[in-house]
Amino acid sequence: MTLVIFDCDGVLVDSEIISATQLIAALEELEVRIDLAYVAQHFLGRSYPVVMQQIREEFGVHLAPEFETEYRARLLAAFEQDLKIIPHVAEVIERLALPYCAATSSSRPRAERSLEIVGLAGAFAGRLHTASEVARGKPAPDLFLHVAERHGVAPGDCLVLEDSLNGIRAARAAGMAVWRFTGGSHLGETAAPEPPDAVPDLRFASFAEFPDLVERHLADGKSAFAPRDGQRERRSG
């Protein structure tokens, strides 16, 4: 393991329940009715254009150009008020001695603002990758393969941290190890079951347990984390 790749929504920031609630409300105004379980199964981990195209095709609804503008504005306003960092992830990143980055299906402006709101912008400066950098977003492997190439790491040496089935599929297709984080507020009773093509190598519900899990899975016996109270020089990633 030489590169840790974090998904953003639902892994770094607890945003998915906010996004789902706002989308459900916006579509209800157009008499398109979906619920959290539907969003979790069909939309989680996918880019906005893909989600909108599926809505058009499945429900036969016309989405005017201003729909996206209004939805994004409402979503960012909700983020400003309600967005929270995933518990313990900031300490994990601070102590992580392995190179790391984020790879998300969100737009760059949304991802950057999300990280700013929760205080992670500095930690991911120059380490943020979005689906806009590749031709195909998740569940295609393009974004993860692009990230590995950019960081000079073989896909088999990457560990992906994902919450969504489509993210797991993408990591699998890229030939990477993938662990599913299940501690986001959206992964409760609405969590979709894992089909055979989206089964992670490991599941964990709290980043408080993440350091111990990583140490147990490192093959070379080296520590992936700096001492809790010590200072260390972070390797570039």
FENVENGI-V271064 format. One record per pair of residues at least 24 apart in sequence whose C-alpha atoms are under 7 Angstrom apart, sorted by the first residue. I is the first residue (numbers start at 1). GAP is how many residues later the second one is. If there is no record, write none. Layout:
i={I & I}
gap={GAP & GAP}
This chain:
i={1 & 1 & 1 & 1 & 2 & 2 & 2 & 2 & 3 & 3 & 3 & 3 & 3 & 3 & 4 & 4 & 4 & 4 & 4 & 4 & 5 & 5 & 5 & 5 & 5 & 5 & 5 & 6 & 6 & 6 & 6 & 6 & 6 & 7 & 7 & 7 & 7 & 7 & 8 & 8 & 8 & 10 & 10 & 11 & 11 & 11 & 11 & 11 & 12 & 12 & 12 & 13 & 13 & 13 & 14 & 14 & 14 & 14 & 14 & 14 & 15 & 16 & 17 & 17 & 19 & 22 & 26 & 36 & 37 & 37 & 40 & 40 & 40 & 41 & 44 & 45 & 45 & 45 & 45 & 45 & 46 & 46 & 46 & 46 & 47 & 47 & 47 & 80 & 84 & 85 & 87 & 88 & 88 & 89 & 95 & 95 & 95 & 96 & 96 & 96 & 97 & 97 & 97 & 97 & 97 & 98 & 98 & 99 & 99 & 99 & 100 & 101 & 101 & 102 & 102 & 102 & 103 & 103 & 103 & 104 & 104 & 104 & 105 & 105 & 105 & 105 & 106 & 106 & 107 & 138 & 138 & 138 & 139 & 139 & 139 & 139 & 140 & 141 & 141 & 141 & 141 & 144 & 144 & 145 & 151 & 165 & 165 & 168 & 168 & 169 & 169 & 177 & 179 & 180 & 181}
gap={156 & 157 & 158 & 217 & 96 & 97 & 155 & 156 & 95 & 96 & 97 & 154 & 155 & 156 & 95 & 96 & 97 & 154 & 155 & 156 & 95 & 96 & 97 & 98 & 154 & 155 & 156 & 95 & 96 & 97 & 154 & 155 & 156 & 95 & 96 & 97 & 154 & 155 & 94 & 95 & 96 & 153 & 174 & 75 & 151 & 152 & 170 & 173 & 73 & 74 & 77 & 71 & 72 & 73 & 69 & 70 & 71 & 72 & 170 & 171 & 68 & 170 & 168 & 169 & 56 & 53 & 45 & 154 & 153 & 154 & 150 & 151 & 152 & 151 & 120 & 60 & 93 & 119 & 121 & 122 & 59 & 91 & 92 & 120 & 58 & 59 & 90 & 37 & 34 & 33 & 120 & 119 & 120 & 118 & 130 & 131 & 133 & 128 & 129 & 130 & 127 & 128 & 129 & 137 & 138 & 126 & 137 & 136 & 137 & 138 & 137 & 26 & 27 & 25 & 26 & 27 & 25 & 26 & 27 & 25 & 26 & 27 & 25 & 26 & 32 & 33 & 24 & 25 & 25 & 28 & 29 & 32 & 27 & 28 & 30 & 31 & 30 & 29 & 30 & 32 & 33 & 27 & 30 & 29 & 86 & 29 & 33 & 30 & 32 & 28 & 29 & 24 & 24 & 24 & 24}
